Each structure stands twice: as structure tokens, then as C-alpha cells.
Amino acid sequence: MPWFKNLIKISTTLSNQSSSNYKSITPLASPSLTQFLQFTKDYSTNNNGTNHHAVAGLEPTKNDQKPRVVVLGSGWAGCRLMKDIDTNIYDVVCVSPRNHMVFTPLLASTCVGTLEFRSVAEPIGRIQPAISREPSSYFFLANCNGIDFDNHMVQCQTVTEGVETLEPWNFNVSYDKLVIASGAQALTFGIKGVNEHATFLREVYHAQEIRRKLLLNLMLSDVPGVSEGEKRRLLHCVVVGGGPTGVEFSGELSDFILKDVHQRYSHVKDYIRVTLIEANEILSSFDDRLRVYATKQLTKSGVRLVRGLVQDVQPEKIILSDGTDVPYGLLVWSTGVGPSPFVNSLDIPKAKGRIGIDEWLRVPSVQDVYSIGDCSGFLESTGRQVLPALAQVAERQGKYLASLLNRVGKESGGHANSAQNMNLGDPFVYKHLGSMATIGRYKALVDLRESKESKGVSLAGFTSFFVWRSAYLTRVVSRRNKLYVLVNWLTTLIFGRDISRI
């Protein structure tokens, strides 16, 4: 297989460069390698006069070629767009540091073994098969470091973490249409020690880390020589943030403690506990009656609710604003999201820190650029409010934009600068379908109001739990993952969680 031989050449060359202490990657001479990567052979000179490879990348498309849509990100918005984009019209290139989509509403269930990790991860190649099959469609495991809007080019750097023989290198990708769907990052509010000592819950590897810590602390607390105080610290799970993610994780954890720890770790069952810390009210966007119900159920399940502000995070304890010390063995941080450094670095108009967009999800200050998902927000000039960072918002925007781009492509507006005066049709309209959250013990909340001020149906209890699971089961992308989720849920219901892998 020629591509495999070329891949070996890449590894060999990069390994040799690494051993020679070169900091930049020099161009490879193999013609077949150039064909494999479709790299250009341009060179440039940096400020100190030395030559370096500036070049690698995908060149602009020609008029007789399909236009290229470049998607930055592999979250809800970007993946929904790639799923619906017409690959008979466009070539699709996805640039992301993650080669799969994470079904975030079910991520909390993987932390304690209710679901397995593969149930909530969908490979990009399955969402859009053209990326794996078509000769000019690609997935690049990389971060976007900058965008040259004037020349329709994104500047990327490969992600090579954990690969000792590879140094990251830069490359460029030209685009006809650019969709920025890079998402947001977890908010820490500048609190010292959060990044170093807390675990977030946004990626599969975060859930894996929570599992690992949970199992390790359960094992260590049962070993002779551990003091009573240390046992209580190791088995104290603290969750900061009372939004849906924090509440759902607390509910899953309390279920795990009541059903599995008490049964299989009876020696330490009286030491393990869960504390949920929130500055205001938990689930503030939900109906008041649902919040009261959630508070009662969580308390009944053994979750201690604390209202307070975190001031400092240390290796074994957090300090609240009133001076209270809270020792912990596992700290999960879930306090919402905010703009990423990449979004902050872009020199374009912003809306509350997000990329400013118009009614058609375009970035109006530049040509052929769109933005969707958590990284975007309506500009003040549109008269619309910035939408919340929710999966349903991102998915709906991805679906709308795919339809818009397909229509533009059919009307010969797919190439760069060819759709400036085109009628784009109806603008994007978002209608909130409601909010859901599970709180453990086969109970959930379903709030079907369009907004906090409006009236609507609100449900709680087992019926809501059934609605919650049914709704999310239908939203899982592939049939394979639907089967995984269904089998995991049934197995957990009958046999309990697989404690050996928690």
C-alpha cells in the first residue's frame, strides 16, 4: 500500500530530525509523499535569514474543481453540518484536535460505568463518510492557530501530544467557505489552582480520568495504615457548579454510591460522600418547582448542597470565600463555558466575547466565513440575543447552515467570493424545545418552556426519566452507538455497573 509506505517515510524522517535537534520540519523530497499529502513546495525565509518549510497544505481550488468547505471543530455544530453537507457539491475538510464527536449529555454516565466510553464517542469518518473515502476530503488532527481572511487560508499546527518521535509542524489549508465551530472552553473565573487540580467534564478523557481517580481512591482507602481523616478526604467527591452537568454527575455518583459502593466496597461505604457547591441556585434555568424537586431528591440521595464561592483550589482542599476549607479526593469542575484563546485572538467583531454573526450565521466583516455553536453569538446590530451554549442550539445551527451552503453551491456560489450578492433565503430562527436533566434514582426533570418567563409543561420523576432516556437515545448519531447505549443501560439495570473498570 503506497500510503502506508509514505507514512513510514514520514515517521522515519521526523525521527531523524528529532534526533538532530531540529526545531522546524524540513520538506521531504519524495514525490509520492507530496502526492499523498497534496502539499505545495513553497519555501520562505524567516526574520533571521534561515530557510524553513512554510508551506505544507492544501492549495486553493480551481474553477473546474469542487469548492472546499473547511470546518474548524468536531463538536455538535460542526458535526451536524458535516453530516448534512452535500458532498456531491463540496469537498469537506475538518480541522480539529479531536477525531470524534462526544455526545456530551451522556458523558456523566460514563464516569461511573453506567455507559461505556465508546457509547458516547462517534468517529468523524462515520458522521461524514466522504472524509474517509473521497480523494479531496480530509480530516486533519490539528489546531487552528490563525486565519488569513484576505487570502482565504487557515493556519494550523498538528497535534502530536504523546508521540515522542514527532514534533508539531505547521501547515495551511485554503478554503472557499470557512465554518468556525471551534466551541468554547471551561470557565475557571481566574481562580488559582483550578486547571492544575480539578477535572473538567467535557471530553472522553476527562471522564476516563474521573473513573481512574475514583477507583484509585476506593482502593487506597481500604489499605491498612490510612487514617480516618485521610479516608474521609480520599472518598470525598466535590462537584463545583450546579448546572445540568454538575447536577447530573452528582446524581450518577450518588446512584453509584448507594447501589455499587455499598454492595462491593462495604469496608469504606460509610466514608464516601458527595458535595455539590453552587454560588446561587442549582439548575437556575429550570422551573422553580423542578429546582425544589431536584434539591429534595439530591439531598435524599446523600448529596450535600453547599452555597458558596470558591476562592482557591489546592492539591487536597478548596477554600471558599467565607474561609471554609473543603478537603477532597476528587474535584470535578463544571461552571459553564467561555471564549477560547483562539476565538479571542481573531481580529473580528465580537458579541459578548464570541465571534459576531448576522442572521444567516455569517461573519459579516469578512467574506465566505460562517460561525456556529458555542463560539458564536449574534451581533447587537441584529437585534437578537446571544443564544445559550447548548447542544440543541449548536445542532440546529449546523443543520441550518448545511442547508444554506447546499443551496448556495447549487446556485454556483460555492467558490470563494462568488456568493456576495446572492439571496440566502430565510434567516436562522431558533426555538427552544426545552431542557432536561437526570438527578439519579431513575428520576429526571423535563422543562418544556420556551424561556424561563414563559409558561409550559414541566415534568419530574420516573416519567421524566423515561422521556430523558428516550430522547437522548434517539439523538445518538449512529445505529451502532444507539445499540451500545441501549445494551449498557439494560446491563446496568439488571447486573449493576461494571465496577472492575471504574
Phi, psi and omega in degrees: 000116184302320183296327180289320177298319179296322179297320177297320179297320178301309183299317182295314182296315180294324178296318178296321179295319181298319181291339179266006177063032173280138180267339179244155183268122179275155183293148179266144189272346186293121178299322182294326178294320178297320178294321182297316183269348186055045181269150172278174182240030180286150175230158176217170181242131180275185189297332182266010173090000181268148180278146175211164183273111187253013214244324191314144179157185178258126181285164176302147179285153177266166184297332181270005178253162175292140175296156185249126172260122177256126181247122178262107179119153180227041177265201183300313184293308183297320182289323177294321176297313181296326180297322187262350182293143182276107183281357169282341179260318187240150159272144184242130175235123178252130177243117183201148175282002181228127186268022180209161173264141178256126176277084191300327181299338181255006184295323180299329181291335180283339184294329185243015173088004176298320174233155174271158187299323182293343179290336186248007180241126181240117180300144180300323181296337176274328178291317176228094184301336181299331180297329179270338190249322186283141185293337183244015174248139188217159162243127178247122177281093188198165171256146173271123182261343182185164180227128173263092185294326182294323182258010178053058184216137174254142182253121189237161173225134184295152175259112183232027181298134178086356178254103190294332186273355184245134170258140179298145178227160184264150173206163182241149176228120176279148182227154167264318173232134180243130177242112179269110180226048189278359175074198182229176178239160182297138178278132175244353180057025178070015182286128183295133173093353183295308182298328184281325191241342181265158175246130177275175179223070182231341183231165179298320181293335173294314179297323178295321179293321177297316176302313183299314181294320181297313179295316180300317181292323176297319180292313184295323183292344182264357183276137178302143179103349178276126183289165178300315181297320180291324176300315181295323178292312182302324185260018175262112180261118183249129177244124179254119180119117184258029174279186181304319181295313180296319180291317180296319178294319178298319178295316178298319182293319179293323174298316180299318180294312184292325187261326188250312180296316180297333183270322189248348176231055187297334181295331185240012186297334182275357183258331186283136182206164183234133175236129178250119182252127180221139183288328181237234178263144175289149177050053188297337181275353183271165175302144183303319180296323179291323179294318177297317179297316180297319179299315180295316183291319179295317178298317179297329180278357178100006178277125178271122180263126181234130175263121182180167178252133178280130181256326183207144178241119179249169186304328184234004179201158171245153182243125179274167184295337178270007177093357181290133174267133178237099177293150180212155170253332177224126180238118179249127185252121182215076186244027178095183185231161178214178183299144179275161177302326178297313179296318179297331183282343183284131182271068179221160181301143183242158175232104184054042178087347180266167177292126182285131181229161176261193185293341180257016178068018176275154168270103194292341184280349181224161182272141170064027180238132179233158177217135182220161177088201186294342183273356186242158178202146181294135176293155181299329181295340179282343183077012181250155177277152174292128184284152180293157180279077182239153179298322183291328175295310182299315181296318180295322177294319178298319179296314180298313184293324177299317179296319179296313181294323177298319179292319178297317180297321179293335180263024175063032178248018185285330182283165183301138175060026182249004183234027187295320184251022184275143175283119186269359178084203183292140177288169179287134177232128181252130174239120183290127183267356180120174181232148179223150176203138175267146183236014178091167177057039179057038177230148180211172178242137175230116181243108186262017176285148179286333177207171183294331182274337185277167179264155180177184182279133175230128182234152176211152178112201184293323178301317178296323178298318178295318177297316180302309182292320179296317181297314182286331177296323179286338182272344177301137194296303189257159176297324179301312181290328174301318179294317178302311183298314182297315180295317179299315181297316180293319179297316178296320181296321185273313188251352184089176181285154179279088186297335183293341182243022177262000000 
